[in-house]
Amino acid sequence: MNNYLGKNIATQRHVARMTQEQLAELSDMTINYLSKIERGVVKQIGAGSLYRIAKALNVSMESLVEGTTEAAPAVSPQRQLLNQQLDRLDPIQSDEYSRLFFDLLKVAERPTDQ
C-alpha cells in the first residue's frame, strides 16, 4: 500500500465530518490501527478492512484507492452506528427496538403543556 491510501481515507473521513474514533467504531477497528493506516505506517491493508472503512464512510472502495472525493454521506455517524447496532440483533429484537424508538420520537414531538 502506498501512503496515498491513508491520506485518501483521512480526506474522505474529513469530508464525512467524522472523527477517527467514530470511523474506528463504525468500521470495527481500533483507533490506533486506523491512525496508522491514515499516516501510512501500515504498509498492507486487507480487502476486508478496506471494505469496512469504505462502508463506514459510505463511499466506494475505488474512491479510497483512487483518491476521488465523494459527497458527504446523507447518514450521520451516529445514525450509522444505530443502524449497525440494530443489524446485530435478531430481526424480532430489531423490530421491537425500532418500534420503541419511534414511539419515543412521537412522545418527543408532542407539544409540552406550559
N, C-alpha and C positions, 0 to 999 in steps of 0.2 A: 504494500500500500504506500502510495506517496503521501506527502504532507498535505496535498490539496484536499483529500477526502475529509480529513479532520477539520480543515478550515471551512469546507463546504457545509459540513454538519453544523458547525458553530454559527455560520451565517444563517442557515435555514432556521436554526433554533432561535436566533435573534429576531428573524422575520416573524416567527410564530409567537414572539414575546414570551418565551419560556425560559425558565432558569435551568441550570444544569441539574438541579435537584428534581425539578418536575420532569425533565426528559428522562433522567435516570429511572425515576419511579415508573413512568409510563412505558419505558422500554425494558423494564425488569433487569436493570444493570446497576452496578454500584456507581456512585458519583465519581469515585476515584478512577474507575475504568473508563468512564465516559470522558472525563477530563484528559486522560492520557490519549484517548482517540483524537479528541479535538486538538491537542497540542502536537500530535504526530509522533508521540512516544511509542504507541502501539504500531508495529510495522505491518501486522496482518490482522484483518478483521474478517470473521466468518460471515457467510451469506446470511445465516440466521440472525446474527447480531445486527447486521446492516438492515435487514428486513424489519426487525423490531424498532430500530431507530426511525426508519422511514415511515412506518405505520404510526408511531407515536407523534411524528411531526406532520402526519397527514400529507406526505409527499411521496413521489416515486423513488425507488432505489436509484434509477437512472439519473434523476436530478441531483442526488447526492454525489454520485460518481462524476457526473459531467460538470457539476457546479452551476447548473441553471437554477435560478431562484424562482420558486413557485409562490403563489399568493398565500398569505397567512391563512391557516385553517379556519373554517367557519365555527369550529367547535373549540371551546376553551380547554386548556389543560385540565381544569377541574371537572368539566363535563366529560372529557375523555376518560378520566380516572373513574368517575362514577359509572360510566358505561362498562369499563373494564371490570370493575368490581361486580356489577350485575351479571356480566357474562360468565363470571367464575361460579356463580350459584347455579343450582339446578333450575330448570325452567319454571317449576311451580314456585320456588322461593323468589326467583327473579320477578315473576309477575306479581307476587304478593307485595314485595318491597316497592315495586313500581307503583302499584295501586295506592299504597300507603303514602308514598312520596307525593303523588298527585293530590291525594286528599289533604295533605299538609299544605300544598301550594294553594288549594282552594280556600283553606282557612286563612292563609296569609293574605289573600287578595280581598277578603271581606273588609268592608269599611269598619273602622272601630267606632264605637259609641263614645262620645265625649260629653 
